[in-house]
């Protein structure tokens, strides 16, 4: 049903994921070179762990956004129904 309402949603999501992956890989290679020059274990660990944090945050946002959108549409529908009810009185 969502595909009828938003026909390009899947294509946009795939394109965004590919662009994010390419950008992350490029940034990761630069960070690896920088961490190698510093030779500090804590920095190296952070450099290797940040993509997982980015992926986790992206998944959380992907799950939360549709739920917030659904709540907003329900509130809008309830507000419209209450307004029409007041007009009838």
N, CA, C and O atoms as a CHARMM CRD file, in Angstrom:
* protein
*
  356
    1    1 UNK  N      0.81200  -1.17700   0.00000 PROA 1      0.00000
    2    1 UNK  CA     0.00000   0.00000   0.00000 PROA 1      0.00000
    3    1 UNK  C      0.86400   1.25200   0.00000 PROA 1      0.00000
    4    1 UNK  O      0.52400   2.24800  -0.63800 PROA 1      0.00000
    5    2 UNK  N      1.98200   1.20000   0.71800 PROA 2      0.00000
    6    2 UNK  CA     2.88200   2.35200   0.75300 PROA 2      0.00000
    7    2 UNK  C      3.51000   2.58500  -0.61100 PROA 2      0.00000
    8    2 UNK  O      3.84900   3.71900  -0.94900 PROA 2      0.00000
    9    3 UNK  N      3.67100   1.52300  -1.40300 PROA 3      0.00000
   10    3 UNK  CA     4.27900   1.69500  -2.71000 PROA 3      0.00000
   11    3 UNK  C      3.37000   2.47200  -3.65200 PROA 3      0.00000
   12    3 UNK  O      3.86800   3.14100  -4.55800 PROA 3      0.00000
   13    4 UNK  N      2.05200   2.40700  -3.46800 PROA 4      0.00000
   14    4 UNK  CA     1.14800   3.19500  -4.30100 PROA 4      0.00000
   15    4 UNK  C      1.21700   4.67500  -3.94000 PROA 4      0.00000
   16    4 UNK  O      1.12300   5.53800  -4.81300 PROA 4      0.00000
   17    5 UNK  N      1.38000   4.96300  -2.65800 PROA 5      0.00000
   18    5 UNK  CA     1.39900   6.33400  -2.21100 PROA 5      0.00000
   19    5 UNK  C      2.76100   6.99500  -2.47800 PROA 5      0.00000
   20    5 UNK  O      2.81600   8.15700  -2.88100 PROA 5      0.00000
   21    6 UNK  N      3.84000   6.26800  -2.25700 PROA 6      0.00000
   22    6 UNK  CA     5.19000   6.78300  -2.45100 PROA 6      0.00000
   23    6 UNK  C      5.94800   5.84100  -3.38900 PROA 6      0.00000
   24    6 UNK  O      6.68600   4.97800  -2.91400 PROA 6      0.00000
   25    7 UNK  N      5.78700   5.98300  -4.70100 PROA 7      0.00000
   26    7 UNK  CA     6.37800   5.00400  -5.61900 PROA 7      0.00000
   27    7 UNK  C      7.90500   5.02900  -5.66000 PROA 7      0.00000
   28    7 UNK  O      8.51100   4.01800  -6.01500 PROA 7      0.00000
   29    8 UNK  N      8.54900   6.14400  -5.31100 PROA 8      0.00000
   30    8 UNK  CA     9.99900   6.22000  -5.41000 PROA 8      0.00000
   31    8 UNK  C     10.68700   6.05100  -4.06700 PROA 8      0.00000
   32    8 UNK  O     11.90100   6.22800  -3.97500 PROA 8      0.00000
   33    9 UNK  N      9.94100   5.71300  -3.02400 PROA 9      0.00000
   34    9 UNK  CA    10.51400   5.62700  -1.69000 PROA 9      0.00000
   35    9 UNK  C     11.61900   4.58200  -1.64500 PROA 9      0.00000
   36    9 UNK  O     12.68600   4.84300  -1.08900 PROA 9      0.00000
   37   10 UNK  N     11.39000   3.41500  -2.21400 PROA 10     0.00000
   38   10 UNK  CA    12.38700   2.34000  -2.18400 PROA 10     0.00000
   39   10 UNK  C     13.62500   2.73700  -2.97200 PROA 10     0.00000
   40   10 UNK  O     14.74600   2.49800  -2.52100 PROA 10     0.00000
   41   11 UNK  N     13.44300   3.33500  -4.13200 PROA 11     0.00000
   42   11 UNK  CA    14.57800   3.73600  -4.95800 PROA 11     0.00000
   43   11 UNK  C     15.40200   4.81800  -4.25500 PROA 11     0.00000
   44   11 UNK  O     16.63200   4.79300  -4.30200 PROA 11     0.00000
   45   12 UNK  N     14.73000   5.75700  -3.61100 PROA 12     0.00000
   46   12 UNK  CA    15.44000   6.81100  -2.88900 PROA 12     0.00000
   47   12 UNK  C     16.23100   6.23600  -1.72800 PROA 12     0.00000
   48   12 UNK  O     17.35800   6.65900  -1.47100 PROA 12     0.00000
   49   13 UNK  N     15.65400   5.28500  -1.03400 PROA 13     0.00000
   50   13 UNK  CA    16.33500   4.67800   0.10400 PROA 13     0.00000
   51   13 UNK  C     17.56900   3.91300  -0.35000 PROA 13     0.00000
   52   13 UNK  O     18.62100   4.00100   0.28400 PROA 13     0.00000
   53   14 UNK  N     17.45400   3.17600  -1.42700 PROA 14     0.00000
   54   14 UNK  CA    18.60100   2.41600  -1.95000 PROA 14     0.00000
   55   14 UNK  C     19.68600   3.36900  -2.42800 PROA 14     0.00000
   56   14 UNK  O     20.86700   3.14700  -2.15800 PROA 14     0.00000
   57   15 UNK  N     19.30400   4.42200  -3.12900 PROA 15     0.00000
   58   15 UNK  CA    20.29400   5.39100  -3.60600 PROA 15     0.00000
   59   15 UNK  C     20.99500   6.07100  -2.43700 PROA 15     0.00000
   60   15 UNK  O     22.21000   6.26600  -2.47300 PROA 15     0.00000
   61   16 UNK  N     20.24800   6.43000  -1.41200 PROA 16     0.00000
   62   16 UNK  CA    20.85500   7.05800  -0.23500 PROA 16     0.00000
   63   16 UNK  C     21.79900   6.09600   0.48100 PROA 16     0.00000
   64   16 UNK  O     22.85800   6.50400   0.95800 PROA 16     0.00000
   65   17 UNK  N     21.42100   4.83200   0.55600 PROA 17     0.00000
   66   17 UNK  CA    22.28100   3.84200   1.20600 PROA 17     0.00000
   67   17 UNK  C     23.58000   3.64600   0.42300 PROA 17     0.00000
   68   17 UNK  O     24.65100   3.52400   1.01800 PROA 17     0.00000
   69   18 UNK  N     23.48800   3.61600  -0.89100 PROA 18     0.00000
   70   18 UNK  CA    24.69600   3.45300  -1.71800 PROA 18     0.00000
   71   18 UNK  C     25.60700   4.66700  -1.56900 PROA 18     0.00000
   72   18 UNK  O     26.81700   4.52200  -1.39400 PROA 18     0.00000
   73   19 UNK  N     25.02700   5.86100  -1.63900 PROA 19     0.00000
   74   19 UNK  CA    25.83300   7.06700  -1.47800 PROA 19     0.00000
   75   19 UNK  C     26.47100   7.14200  -0.09000 PROA 19     0.00000
   76   19 UNK  O     27.63300   7.52600   0.04900 PROA 19     0.00000
   77   20 UNK  N     25.71300   6.77800   0.91800 PROA 20     0.00000
   78   20 UNK  CA    26.26200   6.77600   2.28300 PROA 20     0.00000
   79   20 UNK  C     27.37700   5.75400   2.41500 PROA 20     0.00000
   80   20 UNK  O     28.37500   6.01800   3.08500 PROA 20     0.00000
   81   21 UNK  N     27.22800   4.59800   1.79400 PROA 21     0.00000
   82   21 UNK  CA    28.27400   3.57200   1.84500 PROA 21     0.00000
   83   21 UNK  C     29.54900   4.00800   1.16100 PROA 21     0.00000
   84   21 UNK  O     30.64500   3.78700   1.67600 PROA 21     0.00000
   85   22 UNK  N     29.41200   4.62600   0.00400 PROA 22     0.00000
   86   22 UNK  CA    30.60000   5.09800  -0.72500 PROA 22     0.00000
   87   22 UNK  C     31.29400   6.21100   0.05200 PROA 22     0.00000
   88   22 UNK  O     32.51900   6.22400   0.17300 PROA 22     0.00000
   89   23 UNK  N     30.50700   7.13900   0.57200 PROA 23     0.00000
   90   23 UNK  CA    31.08400   8.23000   1.35700 PROA 23     0.00000
   91   23 UNK  C     31.75600   7.73300   2.61900 PROA 23     0.00000
   92   23 UNK  O     32.83100   8.20600   2.98700 PROA 23     0.00000
   93   24 UNK  N     31.12100   6.77800   3.28200 PROA 24     0.00000
   94   24 UNK  CA    31.69100   6.22000   4.50800 PROA 24     0.00000
   95   24 UNK  C     32.98400   5.47500   4.21300 PROA 24     0.00000
   96   24 UNK  O     33.94500   5.59200   4.97300 PROA 24     0.00000
   97   25 UNK  N     33.02700   4.71900   3.13700 PROA 25     0.00000
   98   25 UNK  CA    34.24700   3.98700   2.78000 PROA 25     0.00000
   99   25 UNK  C     35.39300   4.94300   2.46300 PROA 25     0.00000
  100   25 UNK  O     36.53600   4.69900   2.85000 PROA 25     0.00000
  101   26 UNK  N     35.09000   6.02000   1.76500 PROA 26     0.00000
  102   26 UNK  CA    36.12000   7.00500   1.44200 PROA 26     0.00000
  103   26 UNK  C     36.63600   7.68700   2.71000 PROA 26     0.00000
  104   26 UNK  O     37.84200   7.83800   2.90300 PROA 26     0.00000
  105   27 UNK  N     35.70500   8.09100   3.56500 PROA 27     0.00000
  106   27 UNK  CA    36.08700   8.74300   4.81700 PROA 27     0.00000
  107   27 UNK  C     36.84900   7.78200   5.72100 PROA 27     0.00000
  108   27 UNK  O     37.78600   8.19000   6.40800 PROA 27     0.00000
  109   28 UNK  N     36.45900   6.52300   5.72800 PROA 28     0.00000
  110   28 UNK  CA    37.12500   5.51500   6.56000 PROA 28     0.00000
  111   28 UNK  C     38.57100   5.31200   6.12200 PROA 28     0.00000
  112   28 UNK  O     39.45500   5.15800   6.96400 PROA 28     0.00000
  113   29 UNK  N     38.81900   5.30900   4.82800 PROA 29     0.00000
  114   29 UNK  CA    40.19400   5.11500   4.36400 PROA 29     0.00000
  115   29 UNK  C     41.07900   6.29300   4.77400 PROA 29     0.00000
  116   29 UNK  O     42.24600   6.10400   5.11700 PROA 29     0.00000
  117   30 UNK  N     40.52500   7.50500   4.74000 PROA 30     0.00000
  118   30 UNK  CA    41.29500   8.67000   5.17300 PROA 30     0.00000
  119   30 UNK  C     41.54300   8.63100   6.68900 PROA 30     0.00000
  120   30 UNK  O     42.63300   8.96200   7.15700 PROA 30     0.00000
  121   31 UNK  N     40.52500   8.22500   7.44000 PROA 31     0.00000
  122   31 UNK  CA    40.69500   8.12200   8.88200 PROA 31     0.00000
  123   31 UNK  C     41.70800   7.04300   9.26200 PROA 31     0.00000
  124   31 UNK  O     42.48100   7.21800  10.20400 PROA 31     0.00000
  125   32 UNK  N     41.70100   5.93000   8.53100 PROA 32     0.00000
  126   32 UNK  CA    42.67100   4.86400   8.79900 PROA 32     0.00000
  127   32 UNK  C     44.10700   5.36100   8.60900 PROA 32     0.00000
  128   32 UNK  O     44.99100   5.05200   9.40800 PROA 32     0.00000
  129   33 UNK  N     44.32700   6.13100   7.54700 PROA 33     0.00000
  130   33 UNK  CA    45.66500   6.67400   7.29600 PROA 33     0.00000
  131   33 UNK  C     46.06500   7.62800   8.42400 PROA 33     0.00000
  132   33 UNK  O     47.20100   7.59600   8.89700 PROA 33     0.00000
  133   34 UNK  N     45.12500   8.47400   8.85000 PROA 34     0.00000
  134   34 UNK  CA    45.39700   9.42900   9.92700 PROA 34     0.00000
  135   34 UNK  C     45.68300   8.70800  11.25100 PROA 34     0.00000
  136   34 UNK  O     46.61700   9.06800  11.96800 PROA 34     0.00000
  137   35 UNK  N     44.87500   7.69000  11.56900 PROA 35     0.00000
  138   35 UNK  CA    45.08000   6.93500  12.80800 PROA 35     0.00000
  139   35 UNK  C     46.39600   6.16800  12.76700 PROA 35     0.00000
  140   35 UNK  O     47.04800   6.00500  13.79900 PROA 35     0.00000
  141   36 UNK  N     46.79300   5.69800  11.59300 PROA 36     0.00000
  142   36 UNK  CA    48.07100   4.99600  11.46800 PROA 36     0.00000
  143   36 UNK  C     49.25200   5.90500  11.75300 PROA 36     0.00000
  144   36 UNK  O     50.25200   5.47900  12.33100 PROA 36     0.00000
  145   37 UNK  N     49.12900   7.17000  11.34100 PROA 37     0.00000
  146   37 UNK  CA    50.21600   8.12500  11.61500 PROA 37     0.00000
  147   37 UNK  C     50.29600   8.45400  13.10700 PROA 37     0.00000
  148   37 UNK  O     51.38900   8.61800  13.64700 PROA 37     0.00000
  149   38 UNK  N     49.14300   8.55200  13.77300 PROA 38     0.00000
  150   38 UNK  CA    49.14300   8.88400  15.19600 PROA 38     0.00000
  151   38 UNK  C     49.64400   7.72500  16.05200 PROA 38     0.00000
  152   38 UNK  O     50.33900   7.93600  17.04500 PROA 38     0.00000
  153   39 UNK  N     49.29000   6.50500  15.66600 PROA 39     0.00000
  154   39 UNK  CA    49.69400   5.29300  16.38100 PROA 39     0.00000
  155   39 UNK  C     49.25300   5.31500  17.85200 PROA 39     0.00000
  156   39 UNK  O     50.03000   4.98600  18.74800 PROA 39     0.00000
  157   40 UNK  N     47.98700   5.71100  18.08300 PROA 40     0.00000
  158   40 UNK  CA    47.38800   5.71400  19.42000 PROA 40     0.00000
  159   40 UNK  C     46.27800   4.66700  19.41300 PROA 40     0.00000
  160   40 UNK  O     45.34700   4.77600  18.61400 PROA 40     0.00000
  161   41 UNK  N     46.34700   3.65300  20.28100 PROA 41     0.00000
  162   41 UNK  CA    45.34800   2.57500  20.24300 PROA 41     0.00000
  163   41 UNK  C     43.90000   3.04500  20.42300 PROA 41     0.00000
  164   41 UNK  O     42.99700   2.51400  19.77500 PROA 41     0.00000
  165   42 UNK  N     43.67000   4.03100  21.29100 PROA 42     0.00000
  166   42 UNK  CA    42.29600   4.50300  21.51500 PROA 42     0.00000
  167   42 UNK  C     41.73600   5.16200  20.26000 PROA 42     0.00000
  168   42 UNK  O     40.57300   4.95500  19.91300 PROA 42     0.00000
  169   43 UNK  N     42.55200   5.94600  19.58900 PROA 43     0.00000
  170   43 UNK  CA    42.10700   6.60500  18.35000 PROA 43     0.00000
  171   43 UNK  C     41.85200   5.56500  17.27200 PROA 43     0.00000
  172   43 UNK  O     40.87600   5.66900  16.52900 PROA 43     0.00000
  173   44 UNK  N     42.71200   4.57200  17.18100 PROA 44     0.00000
  174   44 UNK  CA    42.52500   3.51100  16.19300 PROA 44     0.00000
  175   44 UNK  C     41.22300   2.74800  16.44200 PROA 44     0.00000
  176   44 UNK  O     40.50800   2.40500  15.50000 PROA 44     0.00000
  177   45 UNK  N     40.92000   2.48500  17.71800 PROA 45     0.00000
  178   45 UNK  CA    39.66800   1.79300  18.05200 PROA 45     0.00000
  179   45 UNK  C     38.45200   2.64100  17.66900 PROA 45     0.00000
  180   45 UNK  O     37.47200   2.11700  17.13900 PROA 45     0.00000
  181   46 UNK  N     38.51500   3.94400  17.93400 PROA 46     0.00000
  182   46 UNK  CA    37.40700   4.82700  17.55500 PROA 46     0.00000
  183   46 UNK  C     37.23700   4.90200  16.04200 PROA 46     0.00000
  184   46 UNK  O     36.11600   4.91800  15.53400 PROA 46     0.00000
  185   47 UNK  N     38.35800   4.94700  15.33000 PROA 47     0.00000
  186   47 UNK  CA    38.30700   5.01800  13.86800 PROA 47     0.00000
  187   47 UNK  C     37.65900   3.76800  13.28500 PROA 47     0.00000
  188   47 UNK  O     36.93200   3.84200  12.29500 PROA 47     0.00000
  189   48 UNK  N     37.92400   2.62700  13.89900 PROA 48     0.00000
  190   48 UNK  CA    37.35200   1.38700  13.37800 PROA 48     0.00000
  191   48 UNK  C     35.91400   1.16300  13.83100 PROA 48     0.00000
  192   48 UNK  O     35.19400   0.38300  13.20700 PROA 48     0.00000
  193   49 UNK  N     35.47500   1.82800  14.90300 PROA 49     0.00000
  194   49 UNK  CA    34.13400   1.57600  15.43700 PROA 49     0.00000
  195   49 UNK  C     33.05300   2.54600  15.02400 PROA 49     0.00000
  196   49 UNK  O     31.87200   2.25400  15.21700 PROA 49     0.00000
  197   50 UNK  N     33.41400   3.71000  14.45200 PROA 50     0.00000
  198   50 UNK  CA    32.38300   4.70400  14.16300 PROA 50     0.00000
  199   50 UNK  C     31.40300   4.29200  13.06800 PROA 50     0.00000
  200   50 UNK  O     30.24900   4.71400  13.13800 PROA 50     0.00000
  201   51 UNK  N     31.77200   3.50600  12.07100 PROA 51     0.00000
  202   51 UNK  CA    30.75400   3.13300  11.07500 PROA 51     0.00000
  203   51 UNK  C     29.59800   2.31800  11.66500 PROA 51     0.00000
  204   51 UNK  O     28.45400   2.46000  11.23100 PROA 51     0.00000
  205   52 UNK  N     29.89000   1.47900  12.63700 PROA 52     0.00000
  206   52 UNK  CA    28.81000   0.70000  13.26700 PROA 52     0.00000
  207   52 UNK  C     27.85000   1.61400  14.01800 PROA 52     0.00000
  208   52 UNK  O     26.63900   1.39200  14.00700 PROA 52     0.00000
  209   53 UNK  N     28.38400   2.63400  14.66600 PROA 53     0.00000
  210   53 UNK  CA    27.53000   3.61000  15.34600 PROA 53     0.00000
  211   53 UNK  C     26.66300   4.35000  14.33100 PROA 53     0.00000
  212   53 UNK  O     25.48000   4.58300  14.57800 PROA 53     0.00000
  213   54 UNK  N     27.23900   4.71500  13.20700 PROA 54     0.00000
  214   54 UNK  CA    26.49400   5.39900  12.14400 PROA 54     0.00000
  215   54 UNK  C     25.37800   4.51100  11.59700 PROA 54     0.00000
  216   54 UNK  O     24.26500   4.98500  11.36600 PROA 54     0.00000
  217   55 UNK  N     25.66600   3.24800  11.39200 PROA 55     0.00000
  218   55 UNK  CA    24.65500   2.30600  10.90200 PROA 55     0.00000
  219   55 UNK  C     23.53800   2.14500  11.92200 PROA 55     0.00000
  220   55 UNK  O     22.36400   2.12800  11.55200 PROA 55     0.00000
  221   56 UNK  N     23.88300   2.02900  13.18900 PROA 56     0.00000
  222   56 UNK  CA    22.88000   1.87800  14.23800 PROA 56     0.00000
  223   56 UNK  C     21.96900   3.09900  14.31500 PROA 56     0.00000
  224   56 UNK  O     20.75000   2.95500  14.40600 PROA 56     0.00000
  225   57 UNK  N     22.54100   4.28200  14.28000 PROA 57     0.00000
  226   57 UNK  CA    21.73600   5.51300  14.32300 PROA 57     0.00000
  227   57 UNK  C     20.82500   5.59500  13.09800 PROA 57     0.00000
  228   57 UNK  O     19.66800   6.00100  13.21300 PROA 57     0.00000
  229   58 UNK  N     21.32900   5.21800  11.94500 PROA 58     0.00000
  230   58 UNK  CA    20.50800   5.22300  10.73000 PROA 58     0.00000
  231   58 UNK  C     19.32900   4.27300  10.83100 PROA 58     0.00000
  232   58 UNK  O     18.22200   4.60600  10.41000 PROA 58     0.00000
  233   59 UNK  N     19.56000   3.09300  11.38600 PROA 59     0.00000
  234   59 UNK  CA    18.46400   2.13500  11.55100 PROA 59     0.00000
  235   59 UNK  C     17.42900   2.63500  12.54700 PROA 59     0.00000
  236   59 UNK  O     16.22900   2.45900  12.33700 PROA 59     0.00000
  237   60 UNK  N     17.88500   3.25700  13.62600 PROA 60     0.00000
  238   60 UNK  CA    16.94900   3.80900  14.60700 PROA 60     0.00000
  239   60 UNK  C     16.09400   4.89600  13.95900 PROA 60     0.00000
  240   60 UNK  O     14.87900   4.92500  14.14900 PROA 60     0.00000
  241   61 UNK  N     16.71800   5.78000  13.20300 PROA 61     0.00000
  242   61 UNK  CA    15.95800   6.83700  12.52400 PROA 61     0.00000
  243   61 UNK  C     14.99700   6.26000  11.49200 PROA 61     0.00000
  244   61 UNK  O     13.89400   6.77700  11.31500 PROA 61     0.00000
  245   62 UNK  N     15.40100   5.21100  10.82100 PROA 62     0.00000
  246   62 UNK  CA    14.54200   4.58300   9.82700 PROA 62     0.00000
  247   62 UNK  C     13.30100   3.97500  10.46300 PROA 62     0.00000
  248   62 UNK  O     12.23400   3.95200   9.84900 PROA 62     0.00000
  249   63 UNK  N     13.43400   3.48300  11.68900 PROA 63     0.00000
  250   63 UNK  CA    12.30000   2.90000  12.40300 PROA 63     0.00000
  251   63 UNK  C     11.44400   3.98600  13.04900 PROA 63     0.00000
  252   63 UNK  O     10.21700   3.89300  13.02400 PROA 63     0.00000
  253   64 UNK  N     12.06400   5.00500  13.62100 PROA 64     0.00000
  254   64 UNK  CA    11.32600   6.03500  14.35800 PROA 64     0.00000
  255   64 UNK  C     10.55400   6.96800  13.43300 PROA 64     0.00000
  256   64 UNK  O      9.44000   7.37000  13.76900 PROA 64     0.00000
  257   65 UNK  N     11.10700   7.32200  12.28900 PROA 65     0.00000
  258   65 UNK  CA    10.46500   8.30400  11.40800 PROA 65     0.00000
  259   65 UNK  C      9.06500   7.89300  10.96100 PROA 65     0.00000
  260   65 UNK  O      8.14800   8.70600  11.07500 PROA 65     0.00000
  261   66 UNK  N      8.85100   6.68600  10.46400 PROA 66     0.00000
  262   66 UNK  CA     7.48100   6.32400  10.06600 PROA 66     0.00000
  263   66 UNK  C      6.50900   6.32100  11.25000 PROA 66     0.00000
  264   66 UNK  O      5.33400   6.65100  11.08500 PROA 66     0.00000
  265   67 UNK  N      6.98800   5.95100  12.44100 PROA 67     0.00000
  266   67 UNK  CA     6.10100   5.94300  13.60800 PROA 67     0.00000
  267   67 UNK  C      5.71300   7.36800  13.98700 PROA 67     0.00000
  268   67 UNK  O      4.56100   7.60800  14.34700 PROA 67     0.00000
  269   68 UNK  N      6.63900   8.31500  13.91500 PROA 68     0.00000
  270   68 UNK  CA     6.33000   9.70600  14.22800 PROA 68     0.00000
  271   68 UNK  C      5.39800  10.29300  13.17700 PROA 68     0.00000
  272   68 UNK  O      4.50200  11.07400  13.49500 PROA 68     0.00000
  273   69 UNK  N      5.61400   9.91400  11.93000 PROA 69     0.00000
  274   69 UNK  CA     4.75200  10.39000  10.84500 PROA 69     0.00000
  275   69 UNK  C      3.32900   9.86400  11.01900 PROA 69     0.00000
  276   69 UNK  O      2.36300  10.58600  10.77300 PROA 69     0.00000
  277   70 UNK  N      3.20000   8.60600  11.44200 PROA 70     0.00000
  278   70 UNK  CA     1.89100   8.00400  11.65900 PROA 70     0.00000
  279   70 UNK  C      1.17500   8.70000  12.81600 PROA 70     0.00000
  280   70 UNK  O     -0.02700   8.95200  12.73700 PROA 70     0.00000
  281   71 UNK  N      1.90300   9.01100  13.88500 PROA 71     0.00000
  282   71 UNK  CA     1.29400   9.71300  15.02200 PROA 71     0.00000
  283   71 UNK  C      0.81700  11.10000  14.61700 PROA 71     0.00000
  284   71 UNK  O     -0.25700  11.53800  15.03100 PROA 71     0.00000
  285   72 UNK  N      1.61200  11.79000  13.81100 PROA 72     0.00000
  286   72 UNK  CA     1.23600  13.13000  13.37300 PROA 72     0.00000
  287   72 UNK  C     -0.01300  13.08000  12.49500 PROA 72     0.00000
  288   72 UNK  O     -0.88300  13.94300  12.60700 PROA 72     0.00000
  289   73 UNK  N     -0.10700  12.08400  11.63000 PROA 73     0.00000
  290   73 UNK  CA    -1.29300  11.98900  10.77100 PROA 73     0.00000
  291   73 UNK  C     -2.52900  11.62600  11.58200 PROA 73     0.00000
  292   73 UNK  O     -3.62600  12.09700  11.28300 PROA 73     0.00000
  293   74 UNK  N     -2.36300  10.79400  12.60300 PROA 74     0.00000
  294   74 UNK  CA    -3.49600  10.47100  13.48200 PROA 74     0.00000
  295   74 UNK  C     -3.95900  11.69600  14.24200 PROA 74     0.00000
  296   74 UNK  O     -5.16000  11.91900  14.39000 PROA 74     0.00000
  297   75 UNK  N     -3.01500  12.49700  14.72600 PROA 75     0.00000
  298   75 UNK  CA    -3.37100  13.71800  15.45700 PROA 75     0.00000
  299   75 UNK  C     -4.06700  14.70100  14.52700 PROA 75     0.00000
  300   75 UNK  O     -5.00300  15.38800  14.93400 PROA 75     0.00000
  301   76 UNK  N     -3.61900  14.76900  13.29500 PROA 76     0.00000
  302   76 UNK  CA    -4.23000  15.66100  12.31500 PROA 76     0.00000
  303   76 UNK  C     -5.65300  15.21600  12.00000 PROA 76     0.00000
  304   76 UNK  O     -6.55800  16.04400  11.89500 PROA 76     0.00000
  305   77 UNK  N     -5.84800  13.92600  11.85100 PROA 77     0.00000
  306   77 UNK  CA    -7.18200  13.39900  11.57400 PROA 77     0.00000
  307   77 UNK  C     -8.10500  13.65300  12.76000 PROA 77     0.00000
  308   77 UNK  O     -9.25900  14.04200  12.57900 PROA 77     0.00000
  309   78 UNK  N     -7.60000  13.43400  13.97400 PROA 78     0.00000
  310   78 UNK  CA    -8.40300  13.66500  15.17200 PROA 78     0.00000
  311   78 UNK  C     -8.74300  15.14500  15.31300 PROA 78     0.00000
  312   78 UNK  O     -9.85800  15.49200  15.70100 PROA 78     0.00000
  313   79 UNK  N     -7.78600  16.01500  15.00000 PROA 79     0.00000
  314   79 UNK  CA    -8.03000  17.46000  15.06400 PROA 79     0.00000
  315   79 UNK  C     -9.06800  17.89600  14.04700 PROA 79     0.00000
  316   79 UNK  O     -9.93000  18.71900  14.35300 PROA 79     0.00000
  317   80 UNK  N     -8.99400  17.35500  12.85100 PROA 80     0.00000
  318   80 UNK  CA    -9.97400  17.69100  11.81500 PROA 80     0.00000
  319   80 UNK  C    -11.36000  17.19400  12.20200 PROA 80     0.00000
  320   80 UNK  O    -12.35200  17.88900  11.98000 PROA 80     0.00000
  321   81 UNK  N    -11.43700  16.01100  12.77000 PROA 81     0.00000
  322   81 UNK  CA   -12.73200  15.45800  13.18400 PROA 81     0.00000
  323   81 UNK  C    -13.33500  16.29300  14.30600 PROA 81     0.00000
  324   81 UNK  O    -14.54100  16.53800  14.31700 PROA 81     0.00000
  325   82 UNK  N    -12.51200  16.72800  15.24400 PROA 82     0.00000
  326   82 UNK  CA   -13.00600  17.55100  16.34700 PROA 82     0.00000
  327   82 UNK  C    -13.47300  18.90400  15.83100 PROA 82     0.00000
  328   82 UNK  O    -14.48200  19.42500  16.30500 PROA 82     0.00000
  329   83 UNK  N    -12.76200  19.48200  14.87100 PROA 83     0.00000
  330   83 UNK  CA   -13.16600  20.76000  14.29400 PROA 83     0.00000
  331   83 UNK  C    -14.49600  20.66900  13.56400 PROA 83     0.00000
  332   83 UNK  O    -15.33900  21.55900  13.67200 PROA 83     0.00000
  333   84 UNK  N    -14.67200  19.59400  12.82800 PROA 84     0.00000
  334   84 UNK  CA   -15.94000  19.42200  12.10400 PROA 84     0.00000
  335   84 UNK  C    -17.08900  19.18000  13.06300 PROA 84     0.00000
  336   84 UNK  O    -18.21200  19.62000  12.81700 PROA 84     0.00000
  337   85 UNK  N    -16.81300  18.48000  14.15800 PROA 85     0.00000
  338   85 UNK  CA   -17.82800  18.24700  15.16600 PROA 85     0.00000
  339   85 UNK  C    -18.25600  19.55400  15.81000 PROA 85     0.00000
  340   85 UNK  O    -19.44200  19.77100  16.05900 PROA 85     0.00000
  341   86 UNK  N    -17.29100  20.42400  16.08000 PROA 86     0.00000
  342   86 UNK  CA   -17.61100  21.73300  16.65900 PROA 86     0.00000
  343   86 UNK  C    -18.42600  22.59400  15.68600 PROA 86     0.00000
  344   86 UNK  O    -19.28900  23.36000  16.11600 PROA 86     0.00000
  345   87 UNK  N    -18.16200  22.47500  14.39200 PROA 87     0.00000
  346   87 UNK  CA   -18.90200  23.23900  13.39700 PROA 87     0.00000
  347   87 UNK  C    -20.37700  22.79300  13.35400 PROA 87     0.00000
  348   87 UNK  O    -21.27000  23.60700  13.12200 PROA 87     0.00000
  349   88 UNK  N    -20.61400  21.51800  13.57700 PROA 88     0.00000
  350   88 UNK  CA   -21.97400  20.99600  13.52900 PROA 88     0.00000
  351   88 UNK  C    -22.80300  21.44800  14.72600 PROA 88     0.00000
  352   88 UNK  O    -24.02900  21.50300  14.64000 PROA 88     0.00000
  353   89 UNK  N    -22.16500  21.76600  15.81700 PROA 89     0.00000
  354   89 UNK  CA   -22.88400  22.17600  17.01200 PROA 89     0.00000
  355   89 UNK  C    -23.35800  23.54600  16.87600 PROA 89     0.00000
  356   89 UNK  O    -23.99200  24.07300  17.79000 PROA 89     0.00000
